[in-house]
């Protein structure tokens, strides 16, 4: 009985992991087929530690939304992982400047 429960749990875990991997792979295929990108697309690659592909997706996302400090921050983290520290710092500086501008705009409204 105990073995049956353990085997059932292992099987359920395997099915869940397989489903997540298949869903992630479908998402990556959709990205490649559409040629469009959002920050979420970069996140998929970042999770997989495919930093070069994540950089490509984040750069495409920046073209659509160049005032998104989160994308610049994530791009900075990719460059850090790729050991491109100057680019990482530049992106982080950009993220900070955008965030400062957003804060200043909100203060002006008060």
C-alpha positions as CSV (number, residue, x, y, z in Angstrom):
1,X,0.0,0.0,0.0
2,X,2.8,2.4,1.0
3,X,4.7,1.6,-2.2
4,X,1.6,2.3,-4.3
5,X,1.1,5.7,-2.7
6,X,4.8,6.6,-3.3
7,X,4.6,5.5,-6.9
8,X,1.4,7.4,-7.4
9,X,3.0,10.6,-6.0
10,X,6.1,10.1,-8.2
11,X,3.9,9.6,-11.3
12,X,1.8,12.7,-10.5
13,X,5.0,14.7,-10.0
14,X,6.4,13.5,-13.3
15,X,3.1,14.4,-15.2
16,X,3.1,17.9,-13.7
17,X,6.8,18.5,-14.6
18,X,6.2,17.2,-18.1
19,X,3.2,19.4,-18.6
20,X,5.2,22.5,-17.4
21,X,8.1,21.7,-19.8
22,X,5.7,21.1,-22.7
23,X,3.9,24.4,-22.0
24,X,7.2,26.3,-21.8
25,X,8.4,24.8,-25.0
26,X,5.1,25.7,-26.8
27,X,5.6,29.3,-25.6
28,X,9.1,29.4,-26.9
29,X,7.9,28.0,-30.3
30,X,5.2,30.7,-30.5
31,X,7.8,33.4,-29.8
32,X,10.0,32.1,-32.7
33,X,7.0,31.8,-35.0
34,X,5.5,35.3,-34.4
35,X,8.8,37.2,-34.3
36,X,7.3,39.5,-31.7
37,X,8.4,39.8,-28.1
38,X,7.5,41.0,-24.7
39,X,9.3,41.1,-21.4
40,X,7.6,37.8,-20.5
41,X,9.3,36.1,-23.5
42,X,12.6,37.2,-22.2
43,X,11.6,35.8,-18.8
44,X,11.1,32.4,-20.3
45,X,14.6,32.4,-21.7
46,X,16.0,33.8,-18.5
47,X,14.5,31.0,-16.4
48,X,16.1,28.5,-18.8
49,X,19.4,30.3,-18.4
50,X,19.5,31.1,-22.1
51,X,20.8,34.6,-21.5
52,X,21.7,35.5,-25.1
53,X,18.1,34.7,-26.2
54,X,16.7,36.5,-23.2
55,X,18.8,39.6,-24.2
56,X,17.3,39.5,-27.7
57,X,13.8,39.3,-26.4
58,X,14.3,42.1,-23.9
59,X,15.8,44.3,-26.5
60,X,12.8,43.7,-28.8
61,X,10.5,44.5,-25.8
62,X,12.4,47.7,-25.2
63,X,11.6,48.8,-28.8
64,X,7.9,48.5,-27.9
65,X,8.1,50.0,-24.4
66,X,11.3,52.0,-23.9
67,X,10.2,53.5,-20.6
68,X,9.8,50.2,-18.8
69,X,12.4,50.1,-16.0
70,X,11.6,46.4,-15.3
71,X,12.8,45.3,-18.7
72,X,16.1,47.3,-18.4
73,X,16.6,45.7,-14.9
74,X,16.1,42.2,-16.3
75,X,18.4,43.0,-19.3
76,X,21.0,44.1,-16.8
77,X,20.7,40.8,-15.0
78,X,21.2,38.9,-18.3
79,X,24.4,40.9,-19.1
80,X,25.6,40.3,-15.6
81,X,25.2,36.5,-16.1
82,X,27.0,36.9,-19.5
83,X,29.8,38.7,-17.6
84,X,29.3,41.8,-19.7
85,X,29.5,44.1,-16.6
86,X,29.7,47.5,-18.4
87,X,26.5,46.7,-20.3
88,X,24.9,45.4,-17.1
89,X,25.7,48.7,-15.3
90,X,24.4,50.8,-18.3
91,X,21.1,49.0,-18.3
92,X,20.8,49.3,-14.5
93,X,21.5,53.0,-14.8
94,X,18.8,53.4,-17.4
95,X,16.3,51.5,-15.2
96,X,17.1,53.8,-12.2
97,X,16.7,56.9,-14.4
98,X,13.4,55.8,-15.7
99,X,12.2,54.9,-12.2
100,X,13.4,58.4,-10.9
101,X,11.4,60.0,-13.7
102,X,8.3,58.1,-12.7
103,X,8.7,59.1,-9.1
104,X,9.2,62.8,-10.0
105,X,6.1,62.7,-12.2
106,X,4.1,61.3,-9.4
107,X,5.4,63.9,-7.0
108,X,4.4,66.7,-9.4
109,X,0.9,65.4,-9.4
110,X,0.7,65.7,-5.6
